[in-house]
Amino acid sequence: MYPEFDAFFIGRALVNGAIDISFDLYNMASSYINAQTGGLKQWVRVGDSHSLKMNVETKSLRWGASPKYQKRIKNLKLRKINQQIRQKKIHVNNWRTNDAGHVHFLFKDNNSGTWHFIKRGK
């Protein structure tokens, strides 16, 4: 066998080994970060919600973990920051921003069951 092929196969094995180690380090780091932060879903999420002011079902952007899920954030300093963020409210006086930790962007008309972006006058 030619010596240059040996060098090629050894080099390839070293590269593959380095890639495997890199993936292992990435997986360990991401697992640690996920455990400490509780994952992205504990910080920001989009989905079904409820507007306290309008008393209707909504679709909204929400931030901060609810008290039920805050213990998923293992790091106590991050948990405290998360709860402070949850209490933050956007200071615009309308139904979309009146609930702390929420921005509502669609609401469901309780009478017709349809979704609306704009609140129409009565």
Secondary structure per residue as TSV (DSSP state, phi and psi in degrees):
chain	resnum	aa	ss	phi	psi
A	1	M	-	360.0	149.7
A	2	Y	-	-78.5	139.5
A	3	P	H	-62.9	-31.3
A	4	E	H	-65.6	-28.1
A	5	F	H	-69.7	-36.7
A	6	D	H	-61.1	-45.1
A	7	A	H	-62.5	-39.7
A	8	F	H	-61.4	-47.7
A	9	F	H	-68.6	-37.6
A	10	I	H	-66.1	-45.0
A	11	G	H	-61.4	-41.1
A	12	R	H	-64.3	-41.7
A	13	A	H	-63.2	-39.8
A	14	L	H	-64.9	-43.0
A	15	V	H	-63.5	-45.8
A	16	N	H	-61.8	-40.4
A	17	G	H	-63.0	-41.7
A	18	A	H	-65.0	-38.6
A	19	I	H	-64.9	-43.5
A	20	D	H	-60.9	-43.4
A	21	I	H	-63.5	-40.3
A	22	S	H	-61.2	-44.9
A	23	F	H	-64.9	-38.8
A	24	D	H	-62.9	-44.8
A	25	L	H	-63.3	-41.7
A	26	Y	H	-61.1	-45.9
A	27	N	H	-63.4	-41.2
A	28	M	H	-65.2	-43.9
A	29	A	H	-65.6	-44.1
A	30	S	H	-67.9	-34.7
A	31	S	H	-64.5	-42.8
A	32	Y	H	-63.6	-48.2
A	33	I	H	-62.5	-42.4
A	34	N	H	-62.1	-41.0
A	35	A	H	-66.9	-40.9
A	36	Q	H	-70.6	-37.9
A	37	T	H	-93.5	-16.2
A	38	G	-	83.1	-0.3
A	39	G	-	90.9	160.8
A	40	L	G	-59.4	-34.4
A	41	K	G	-63.4	-22.6
A	42	Q	G	-78.6	-10.8
A	43	W	T	-108.1	-41.3
A	44	V	E	-153.1	141.1
A	45	R	E	-157.9	159.0
A	46	V	E	-122.9	137.3
A	47	G	E	164.0	-158.7
A	48	D	E	-67.5	143.3
A	49	S	E	-153.8	-166.7
A	50	H	E	-146.9	130.2
A	51	S	E	-87.7	119.2
A	52	L	T	-68.0	-37.6
A	53	K	T	-67.2	-46.0
A	54	M	T	-89.8	-15.2
A	55	N	T	56.1	49.3
A	56	V	E	-137.1	160.5
A	57	E	E	-71.7	139.7
A	58	T	E	-138.4	170.6
A	59	K	E	-110.6	132.9
A	60	S	E	-150.1	164.8
A	61	L	E	-97.6	127.4
A	62	R	E	-125.5	148.2
A	63	W	E	-133.0	149.3
A	64	G	S	83.2	143.0
A	65	A	-	-79.6	145.4
A	66	S	-	-71.0	158.6
A	67	P	T	-54.7	-30.7
A	68	K	T	-63.2	-34.5
A	69	Y	T	-107.8	-2.6
A	70	Q	G	-63.2	-25.2
A	71	K	G	-70.3	-10.8
A	72	R	G	-70.4	-18.1
A	73	I	-	-87.6	105.9
A	74	K	-	-71.7	-37.1
A	75	N	-	-74.5	119.0
A	76	L	H	-64.9	-36.2
A	77	K	H	-66.1	-42.7
A	78	L	H	-66.1	-36.4
A	79	R	H	-62.6	-42.4
A	80	K	H	-64.7	-43.4
A	81	I	H	-60.9	-43.1
A	82	N	H	-59.3	-43.0
A	83	Q	H	-70.7	-31.8
A	84	Q	H	-66.5	-41.3
A	85	I	H	-63.3	-41.1
A	86	R	H	-58.4	-32.0
A	87	Q	T	-81.6	-9.2
A	88	K	-	-73.0	138.9
A	89	K	-	-126.2	140.3
A	90	I	-	-78.0	125.7
A	91	H	-	-88.4	70.3
A	92	V	-	-129.3	127.1
A	93	N	-	-84.3	82.2
A	94	N	S	-153.2	173.5
A	95	W	T	-64.3	-25.2
A	96	R	T	-69.4	-30.2
A	97	T	T	-119.9	5.0
A	98	N	S	-73.2	-20.9
A	99	D	S	-92.3	128.2
A	100	A	T	-62.3	139.7
A	101	G	T	77.8	12.6
A	102	H	E	-140.1	148.5
A	103	V	E	-131.7	113.3
A	104	H	E	-86.4	134.8
A	105	F	E	-122.9	-13.0
A	106	L	E	-138.6	148.6
A	107	F	E	-133.9	154.0
A	108	K	E	-100.9	124.5
A	109	D	-	-70.8	118.3
A	110	N	T	-64.6	-26.9
A	111	N	T	-77.6	-49.0
A	112	S	T	-95.9	-18.9
A	113	G	-	76.9	13.1
A	114	T	-	-98.8	155.9
A	115	W	E	-93.6	139.9
A	116	H	E	-134.2	147.6
A	117	F	S	-92.7	-35.3
A	118	I	S	-111.1	133.9
A	119	K	-	-81.3	119.1
A	120	R	-	-91.7	147.9
A	121	G	-	-66.7	159.3
A	122	K	-	-93.2	360.0
